[in-house]
Amino acid sequence: MTSNDPRSEPNRADLGKDPARVSGMFDQVAAGYDRTNTAMTFGNDVLWRAATTRAVAPKPGERILDLGAGTASSSASLARSGARVVAADFSPGMLAEGERRHGAMRNLSFVQADATALPFGDDEFDAVTMSYALRNVNDPKKALRELFRVTKPGGRLVINEFSTPPAPLFRGAYRFYNAQVLPRVARVAGTNGEAYDYLNESIAAWPDQKRLAEWIREAGWIDVAYRNLTFGIVALHRARKPA
């Protein structure tokens, strides 16, 4: 029997990045999101998460914002340090899945939030971070300014995002994988394959490492630097708010 419930139909965002459509798409993939990510990255997502945690360098008692937290895997990794972590995301489905998995952690809280209008005061956080989420915001420059606003003077920014492999041969193979293989892996894993069609499109349209670093500087951050992970499939950007 075919369901007429629109929630059962695959929800696909596009490069217009309408917040309701992007949120709805992530709501639908929440349950299988981590499993699919591990499959499509051949386990590298675990290594990238560990590198992000090391870059944030959380300390006991610090207050840290993990924006675009999804199922809160990165938030939980940060919270294990003893820092007080806020897992924020605009997808209620992802947050619900994160709370189901990690809600027992006493120093981890969950907040539904729009990256372009954060529900936090100025200078609240010792560190702020986003992993694979800035690319999905319809105004990423505004999101970077909002992250700047809520960070304490001297506080830290870490952005981990899909990027542009610098080696032409590897870059070509990577783009073929994203376009032809990745959506099929998602469907085999039982996830909305159309969501991963969007993932490929959003990665292809995203600026390279140097351009993103420029955006971060334009938002007011200093000491901006980045390093490539796994041949530049992703790039780890770091910066600091002036003291």
C-alpha positions in Angstrom: 0.0 0.0 0.0 1.3 3.5 -0.9 1.2 6.1 1.9 -0.3 9.5 1.1 1.5 11.0 4.1 3.9 13.7 2.7 6.3 13.0 5.6 7.0 9.6 4.1 8.1 11.1 0.7 11.8 11.8 0.3 12.5 15.4 1.2 15.2 17.0 -1.0 16.8 20.4 -0.4 18.4 22.4 -3.2 21.0 25.1 -3.5 18.4 27.7 -2.5 18.9 26.2 1.0 15.4 27.1 2.2 15.6 26.5 5.9 12.4 24.6 6.1 13.3 22.3 3.3 16.9 21.7 4.6 15.5 21.0 8.1 12.9 18.7 6.8 15.5 16.7 4.8 17.7 16.2 7.9 14.6 15.3 9.9 14.1 12.4 7.5 17.6 11.1 7.6 18.3 11.5 11.3 17.9 7.9 12.3 20.4 6.5 9.8 22.6 9.7 9.5 25.7 8.5 11.4 25.6 5.0 9.9 25.4 6.4 6.4 28.2 8.9 7.1 30.5 6.2 8.3 29.7 4.1 5.2 30.2 6.9 2.7 33.5 8.2 4.2 34.9 4.7 4.8 35.2 5.4 8.5 37.1 8.7 8.1 34.2 10.6 9.8 35.5 9.2 13.1 39.0 10.5 12.4 37.7 13.9 11.4 35.6 14.2 14.5 38.6 13.4 16.7 40.7 16.0 14.8 37.9 18.6 15.4 37.8 17.8 19.1 41.5 18.2 19.4 41.4 21.5 17.5 38.6 22.9 19.8 40.7 21.7 22.8 37.8 21.7 25.3 38.6 22.2 29.0 36.6 21.3 32.0 34.2 24.1 32.9 34.4 25.9 29.6 31.1 26.6 27.8 31.2 25.4 24.2 28.6 25.8 21.3 28.4 23.0 18.8 26.3 24.5 16.1 24.8 22.3 13.4 25.3 19.5 15.9 23.0 17.0 14.2 22.9 13.8 16.2 25.3 15.3 18.7 28.2 12.9 18.1 30.6 15.8 18.0 28.9 17.4 21.0 29.3 14.2 23.1 33.0 14.0 22.1 33.5 17.6 23.3 31.5 17.0 26.5 33.6 14.1 27.6 36.3 16.6 28.5 34.1 18.1 31.2 33.2 21.2 29.2 29.6 22.3 29.3 28.4 21.8 25.7 25.3 23.2 23.9 24.3 21.0 20.9 22.4 23.4 18.6 20.7 22.5 15.3 17.7 23.7 13.3 16.5 20.2 12.6 14.2 19.0 15.5 14.5 15.4 14.1 18.3 15.4 14.4 18.2 17.0 17.9 15.7 14.4 19.0 18.0 11.6 17.8 21.0 13.2 19.5 19.1 13.5 22.8 18.0 9.9 22.5 21.6 8.8 22.2 23.4 11.3 24.4 20.8 12.9 26.6 22.1 11.2 29.7 25.3 13.3 29.6 24.7 15.9 32.4 27.0 18.6 30.8 25.3 18.3 27.4 22.2 20.3 26.5 20.1 20.6 23.3 18.8 23.8 21.7 16.9 24.2 18.4 18.6 27.2 16.8 18.8 29.1 13.5 22.5 29.7 12.7 21.7 33.2 11.3 19.9 34.3 14.5 21.3 32.5 17.4 19.2 32.5 20.6 22.2 33.4 22.8 23.6 36.5 24.3 26.8 38.3 23.4 30.1 36.8 24.6 28.6 33.6 26.1 31.0 30.8 24.8 34.6 30.0 25.3 34.6 28.2 22.0 32.3 27.7 19.0 32.4 25.0 16.4 30.5 23.7 13.3 31.1 20.4 11.5 29.7 20.0 7.9 26.9 22.4 8.7 28.0 25.9 7.6 27.5 24.7 4.0 23.8 24.1 4.6 23.1 27.6 5.9 21.4 30.0 3.4 23.6 32.9 4.6 26.9 31.4 5.8 28.6 34.8 6.2 25.8 35.9 8.6 26.3 32.7 10.5 30.0 33.4 10.9 29.1 36.8 12.3 26.6 35.3 14.7 29.3 32.8 15.9 31.6 35.8 16.4 29.0 37.7 18.4 28.3 34.8 20.9 32.0 34.0 21.5 33.9 35.6 24.4 36.8 37.9 23.6 39.8 35.6 23.1 37.5 32.7 22.4 38.1 30.0 19.7 36.4 29.1 16.4 36.7 25.7 14.7 35.0 25.0 11.4 35.3 21.5 9.8 33.7 21.5 6.4 33.9 19.6 3.1 36.3 21.3 0.8 38.3 21.2 -2.4 41.1 18.6 -2.8 44.1 20.5 -4.2 45.5 17.6 -6.3 43.7 17.7 -9.7 43.7 13.9 -10.2 42.3 13.1 -6.7 39.8 16.0 -7.1 38.4 14.5 -10.2 38.1 11.0 -8.6 36.4 12.6 -5.6 33.9 14.5 -7.7 33.0 11.3 -9.6 32.5 9.4 -6.3 30.3 12.2 -4.9 28.1 12.3 -8.1 27.9 8.7 -9.0 28.6 6.5 -5.9 27.6 8.5 -2.8 23.9 8.6 -3.4 23.9 4.8 -4.1 25.7 4.1 -0.9 23.1 6.2 0.9 20.3 4.2 -0.6 21.9 0.9 0.3 22.3 2.2 3.9 18.6 2.8 3.9 18.7 6.6 3.8 17.1 9.2 1.6 19.4 9.0 -1.4 18.0 12.3 -2.8 19.4 14.0 0.3 22.8 12.9 -0.7 22.3 14.2 -4.3 21.9 17.5 -2.5 25.1 16.8 -0.5 27.1 16.4 -3.7 25.6 19.6 -5.2 26.3 21.6 -2.1 29.9 20.4 -1.9 30.5 21.2 -5.6 29.1 24.7 -5.1 31.0 25.4 -1.9 34.0 27.8 -1.9 37.5 26.4 -1.5 39.6 26.6 1.6 41.1 30.0 0.9 37.8 31.6 0.1 36.2 30.3 3.3 39.2 31.6 5.3 38.5 35.0 3.8 34.9 34.8 4.9 36.0 34.0 8.4 38.4 37.0 8.5 35.6 39.3 7.1 33.4 38.2 10.1 36.0 39.7 12.5 38.1 36.6 13.4 41.8 36.8 13.6 44.7 34.2 13.5 42.7 32.4 10.8 44.3 29.2 9.5 43.3 25.9 8.1 44.7 22.4 7.4 43.5 19.7 5.0 42.3 16.4 6.2 42.2 13.2 3.9 43.8 15.0 0.9 41.5 18.0 1.3 38.2 16.2 1.2 37.5 18.3 4.3 39.4 21.2 5.8 39.7 22.2 9.4 39.6 26.0 9.9 40.6 27.6 13.1 40.4 31.3 14.3 40.2 33.4 17.4 38.1 36.4 18.5 40.2 39.4 19.4 40.7 39.7 23.2 
